[in-house]
Structures are given as structure tokens and as C-alpha cells.
Amino acid sequence: MRELPLTIRAVTPEDIETVYEIEKVSFPYPYSPWDFRYYLEVESEFFLVAEWKGKVVGYIVGSKWRELLTVVSLAVMPEYRGLGIGGRLLEALEEKVKGKVKRIELQVRVSNRPAINLYEKKGYERGPVISRYYRNGEDAFLFYKNLEES
């Protein structure tokens, strides 16, 4: 598969509405625009967008606490899924946190097979099931990746 010529860059205030639109079509209980503005203000270093032909087509946002980075949300516009964009966003975030954190964690619905496949392909290990993690009562898997010492 040929890679799309993507630009992965830091989020800007102008991107928030598009990020929210991607969030809304990706998740049953989306974060609000206010939530994304918070991450833009507080943790913009860990908030990236993927742009193709001038259009934001995906994003990833993380939250750092001590030596742990939690991926808060990762989503790609439905018509651009399956093209490697989510994986490239994840790699770009990992690159940004090298030497700053020792571990990356995230939660994923047990029913979200495409996301589970992505995380496993990118070297994340499946941890325990988090019972009734989501608002609708669905369980989540904890996935994590220990980063090498720099």
C-alpha cells in the first residue's frame, strides 16, 4: 500500500471544530469541543492532527502524568480509515514523547477490532480488561507500550 502524503502537525485553535466533527462521527459518546480546547491549552504538545491536501483527516491527543502518557483519543475520518493514518499519528506521538515518558497507555472497546489490530501491529501489549469502562457498560482493554530508555 502506498502511503498518503500526509502532514502531521501540532493542532491549532482553527482545527478544533474539525477535530470535534471527526470525534462525533467516530464515537458514540464524543468529547465536546470544550474538552478539545482544554487539551489544546493544557497539553498541546501531545495533540496532533493529520492533514492531507490541506484538510484535517485525523487527530490524536494524549495526556501526560509523570512518566506515563495516556492516549485520550485517536480518530480518523471514516472515508480515510484503513490508509495507515491512525498508525502514523500514533508513531508521531510516540516520537514526540521519547525521553519524556516511560510508558504509553490507552483504552479501547473490546468490540473495536480495527483499533485492537492497529495497536497490536504497533507493538502495544494487551493488558487487563477494564470492566464496564464505557458509558453503555461495554468493557475496555487496557493497551500499553513500554518505551525504551533514551
Secondary structure, 3 states (H helix, E strand, C coil): CCCCCCEEEECCHHHHHHHHHHHHHHCCCCCCHHHHHHHHHHHHHHEEEEEECCEEEEEEEEEEECCEEEEEEEEECHHHCCCCHHHHHHHHHHHHHCCCCCEEEEEEECCCHHHHHHHHHCCCEEEEEECCCCCCCCCEEEEEEECCCC
